[in-house]
Each structure stands twice: as structure tokens, then as C-alpha cells.
Amino acid sequence: MISEARLSEILNRHAYIEARMADGASPSDIAELGREYARLNDVVATIRAWRTARADLDEARAMRDDPEMRALADEEIARLEDELPALEEDLRLALLPRDAADDKPAIIEIRPGTGGEEAALFAGDLFRMYSRYAEERGWKVEVLEEQVTELGGLKELVAAIRGEGAFAKLKFESGVHRVQRVPETESGGRIHTSAATVAVLPEVEEIDLEIPAGDIRIDTMRASGAGGQHVNTTDSAVRITHIPTGIVVTSSEKSQHQNRARAMQVLRARLFDMERQKAADARAADRKSQVGSGDRSERIRTYNFPQGRVTDHRIGLTLYKLDQVMQGDLGEIVDALVAADQAARLAELGE
């Protein structure tokens, strides 16, 4: 059952924020109020549509007492009874608890797994796929750390992707991505299987997560490029170790100040994600989500080049448009993953 008390609470909160903003809230409050107001707008519109349909249905049923209006009333009742289930489903989805990180930018980390140089090349292909997907949505992609192989593959890639809904859309990409194809270096035409690991974390600000100075150790070292050549002769690269967890983050651009800021940015994201994972594990202790646990070691998707096929193993989705997917056409997969997550969470609420 949908709680009318909860609906009224949401409507009252929306009206309160609207009044606060109209009365001229302080600059420090206006941004946060604006974000909450924007989030509530769609929910409020859905509540009002559902309530209006129910009120119209009650009115149409009352009209049946008038013999002259009965035929018109029956037609209206049939239409509204047909529409109400979809409106109620929309409302249930709108009322699902939100992931507080959904509004944040994303930090994506890609590393080759099994498969040697072919895995490194595939890691590069994945980053280009995500970059094109981001560009189509007007998101900005900033490379924070990149180490390449001699053949142009990736040893490691860390990038920030900023734009509306970036983390909400990309968070289900975390896991092991497997590729089956004939490498360019393979003279015998044999299909090889290799893999790359993707981790998608919410980017967080200092105000979201404070890290005590005593919990970190910062080391500087000489920055090096592909193949080990020194980029410069100064100790500009930075390595930050989070002592309580053992997490190590490096950044090796030319500016030591920039490297420290970027490494702290990635460290905050990893620590914040650890806390989110703990909370998610606690909630899912009795029931595993259909979309998956988000475990970095979980094989989530296979890209089969000889068959032009991509399969997401968590939801059993297979598409025969691998070329388009590698060009950034991820919308169908992303939407299916979001829908599966919503369905799983609705099922949990119903238990």
C-alpha cells in the first residue's frame, strides 16, 4: 500500500522549500535547497497525477447513479482503471529510497586483467567506449592518472566523469569485463579471451569525507612515462598511502601540487565507496540484488567480437550490436540495468 501520510510529507516538504527559496534563502542554503527541490519536482508531479486519476475515478463512479450519464461514466471508468496501474507503478518507483551518491560525478578506474597485452588494449577500448557515451550526454571526461603500454594499451586509467546523472548511470559498470576476439598480433587467427576490471566510484568533496592527516603517508618520487622514461628530473609524482586501510593511490603528472590534489580526490572516492559497499552488504545480507553485488571480481559482461555479440550476465541481456556498443551506444544496456535494479528493490520492499 502507498502511504498517504508519506505522500503528504513529500508535498509539504516541496512546498516548504519553494517558500524558502522565494523568501530569499542565504547563498549557503540556496544551492542545497535548489538541488533538493529539483529532485522532488518529478516525485511531486507523479504524486499529483496519481491522486488526480484516483479522484477522477471516484467521480466517474459516482456519475453512474445518473442514468443519463452512465454510458459516459462507464467509458471514463474503463479508461482510468486502465491507466491507474501504470501510474501507481511510476509512483512506487518515484518513492524508492534514493542512492545518496547518484547526484555525484563518477570516478572510473580501468585496469587490465588476464590476457597480457591484449587485456591492456581491451582496457583502452573500454575507456574509449565510456568516453564516447559520456560525450553524447554532454558530460566532461578528465583523465586523472594514465599509464600506457608500448602498443598503446592501458596499464591503468583513472578518470573523472562529470555531468548530470553520471554516477547513477555508470555505477553498474563495476566488475570484470571479458572480451573474446582475435588479437591483431595473432597470426594463426585464434580467438583469445582476456579481461579488464572496471570500478566506478562516486567523486566526493572534502566536506563529504574528512581524512585525518595522521591517517595518510605522502611520498614523492620521480615521475616516469611509458617504458620508464623520465618525464622530468624533479620528484613530482605523488603516492599517498591510507594507513588504516592500506589503500595506495598515485598520481604522476608534472605538477606535484596537482598530483597531491588528484591523489586525495581518488583516495576520498575509494574510502567513500568502501563505506557505501559496507552499507550495501548489510542491506543485501538476506537477499542478493538481481543486478549484482558490485563486487569488483564479479564477471558482469562478455564482448564477443566474432559473433558481434555483447552479453550482460547479471540480467541475461544479449545484444547483437557490438560495434555500436564499443562506439559508446550503451543506452539500452544501462537502461536495462537501472530497470532491473529498480525491480529488485521494489521486490525487497514488498517482502
N, C-alpha and C positions, 0 to 999 in steps of 0.2 A: 504494500500500500504506500502511496505517496503521501507524505506528511504535510497536511495543510499548514501546520504550525511552522514547519521549516520553510515552506514557500513564502509565508508572510514575513518570516525573519529576513529572508533574502531581499524581498521587495522593500522592506523597511530600511535595510542597510543601504540599498541602492538609492533610495530617496534621501537618506541622511547624507551620503557622500555628495549627491547632487547639490544639496543645500549648502554643505560646507564649501564646495568649490565656488558656488555662486556668491557666497558671502565673503570670498577672498581669503582662502586659507593661506598660511605662511608659505613662502617659497620652499622651505624644507619639507612641508607636508604635501604640497600640491602635486609633486611628481608621483609620490606613492599613492595618493588618492586617485590620481588620474589613471594609473595602471589598474588599480582595483576596480574602478568604475568601468573601464573598458572590458575587463574580464567579466563583470556582472551583466553587461548590456545584453549579450546573447542569451544568457540564462533567463533574464527578466523577460525578454521577448518571447522565449519558449514557454515560460510560465503563463504569460498573458494569452498566448494563442491557445494553450490547453484549457485554461479557465473559460475563455470565450466560447470555445467549442462545446464545453460541458453545459454552460449556461444556455447556449442556443438549443442544445438537445433537450434540456428541461422545458424550455419554452415551446419547442415544437411538439413535445409530448402533451403539453397542456392544451395546445391548439386542437388536438384530436377530439376534445369534448364538443367542439363546434362542428356539426355535420357539414357545413359549407366549406370548412377549412380542412376537413380530414384528409382529402386526397393530397393537398399541398403539404400538409403536415407529415404524412407518411413518406412523401418524396424527400422532404428535408431530414427526417429521422434516418432514413436509409443512407443518405449522403454523409451525415455526421457520424453515424455508427461505423461507417466505412473508414472515415478519416481519423477517428479518435485513437485507435491502437497505434498508428504511426506517430501521432502527436505525443502520446504517452511514452512511447519508446524514446523519442527525441528528448523528452523531459527527463527520463531516467538517466540518459547519457549525460545531459547537461548537469545533473545533480551528483554525478560521480565525484568522489574526492579527487582533487587535482594534485598532480605531482608538482610540488613547490619549485622544482628545478626547470619545469617546462618553459618558463619565460626567459631562461638564461641562454647566453650563447653557448656553443659547443666547443670543446677541445677534442680533437680526434687524433689518435695515435695509431700508426700503422707500422707493423714490423713483419718481416718475412719469417715464415715458419719452416717446415720441412721442404726440401727441394732445391737448396743451393741458390745458384744464380737465377734460375727460373722463378723461384719464390720471390726473389728480390725484384725481378721485373714485374711480376704479378702485383706486388705491393705498390709499385709505381702506377700500374694500370688502375688499381682501386682508388688511389688518390686522385687521378685524373677523372675518374667516374664521379667521385664525390664533388670535385671542384666544378664540374660541368652542371651537376644537379644544383649546386649552390648558386652558380652564376645565373641559371634560368630563373631562380627565385629572387634575384637581386641581393643575395647575401654576399658578404665580403669574406674572402679567404686570406688569412695571414699565416705564412709559414713561420713557426717559432723555432724549429730545430729540424735539420735535414742532413742526413748522411747518405751519400750515393755510392754505388759500386762503379767499377771501371766500365761496365757495359750500360750504365745508366739506370740500373735498378736502385731500389731503396734498401739501405741497411736499417734506417729508422726515419720516421717522419712524424713530427708533431705540428699540428696547425690549429689555429682558432678559426671557427666559422661563426660569423656574427650576422644576425638578421632575425626577423620575427619568426618564431617557431622553430629555430634551428635545432635546439636540443630535443624538443618534443618530437620532431620528425626523424632525427638521426639516432636517437638513443637505442633503438632496436638493432642497430648495425653492429653492436658489440659482440664479438665472438670470432670463431675460426672460419675463414672463407677459403674454400677449396677450389682449385682450378684443375681441369683436365684438358690438355692440349698438346700439340706437337711443338716443342720449343724450336726457335729459329736455328739453334745450334745443333739440332738433332738431324743427322744426315740420313738415318735409317727410317724416318717417318714414324717413329714410335710415339705413342701418346704417353706423356708423363703426368703424374699427379703431384701437385705441390700445394702449399697453403700459405696464407698470411693471416696475421691476427690483427683485429681492429678493436680498439677501445674508444668509446665515446663518453666523455665526461662533461658535466656542466661547468662552465667557467664561473668562478666565484671571485668576489671582491674581498678586500681586506676586512671590510665591515661584516661580511658573511662568515668569515673564519679567521680568527686571530691565532697566529702561531707564535708561542713564546720564543724569544731569542735563544734561550738556553736549550731549546729542543732541536736546534739545527747547527750543523757544522758546514762552513763555506770554505771551499778550496778553490784556488785559481790555478790554471795550468795553461800551457801554450796551445792555442787553437791550431787545429790541423784540418786540411782539406781532404778530398778524395785521394786515396792512395798514400796518405800520410804526409803529403807535402805541407809545410808550414804556411799558413795564410799570412802570418806576420811574425815578428820576433818578440812581441810582448805577451805577457801572461794574461790574455784577455778572456779565455774560456773559463766558465764557472761551473763548479759541481757542488750541489747542495745535498747534504745528507740529513734526512729527518731521523734523528737518533731513536725516538721511541718505536718507530715502525720499521726502520731500516730502508725506507724508500730513498732512492737516489735519482736526482734529476740533473741533467747537464744542459748547458746552452753554450754554443761556440761561435757566435757571430763576432764581429770585430770590436764592438763596444762592450767593455766589461760591465759598465753600468746597466746597459740594456740587457746583457746576459743575466745579470743578477735578477732584474725585474721579471724577465721571461721565465727563468727557472722557478722563482717564487710563485708565479702565476700558475705554472703547471703543477707545482707541489700542492698548492691550495686546492686545485681541481681534484687531484688524486686523493687527498685526505678527505675532502668533502664527499667524494664518491664512495670512499670506504664506509663513511657513516651512513650514506644512503643505502649501500648494499647490506649493512647490518640490519637496518630497519626493514628492508625488503625481505631479508631472510627470515626475520622474526614473524612478519606477516604471512609469509608463504610456508611456514613450518608445517602446517597441516594440509596444504594444497599447493601444488606447483602450478604456476601460471601457464596457460596454453602457449604463450609466445616464448617462454623460456625464462631461465633464471638470470640471464645476463652474465653468466659465468664466462670469463674470457677464454676458457678452454673448451667451450661447447661449440661443436661444429654446427654452424647455422645455415650455410648456403653453399651450393656447388655450381660452378660455372663450367659447363661442358661445351667446349668450342667445336669439336667435330659434329655435334648434333645441334649446335646453335641454341642450346637449352640452358636455362638457369632455374634452379630449384631451391626454394626456401624450405628446409626440412622441418622447421618448427610448426608451420601451418599447412604443409603439404601443397604449397603453391608451385606449379611448374609453368614457365612461360617460354615459348619458342621465339624469343626476340632478343637473343643475347647481344647482338651488335648494338641495338638501340639502348639496352641497359648499360653497356660499357660506355656509351656516349652520354650517360647521365639520365636516361629515361627511367628513373627509379620510382616514379609516382605510384604506379599500380602496386608495386611491392610494398612501399611504405604505407599506403592507404590500407592494404590488406592486413599488415602487421598492427596498425593502430586499431583497426576494427576488431581484430582477434583479441587484443589486449582489453578493449572495452567490453567485449562479450565475456571474457574470463572474469573481469571484475564485477560485472553485473551478476554473473552466476554466483560469485562469492557472497555478494550482498543478499542473494536470495536464499542462501543456505541457512 
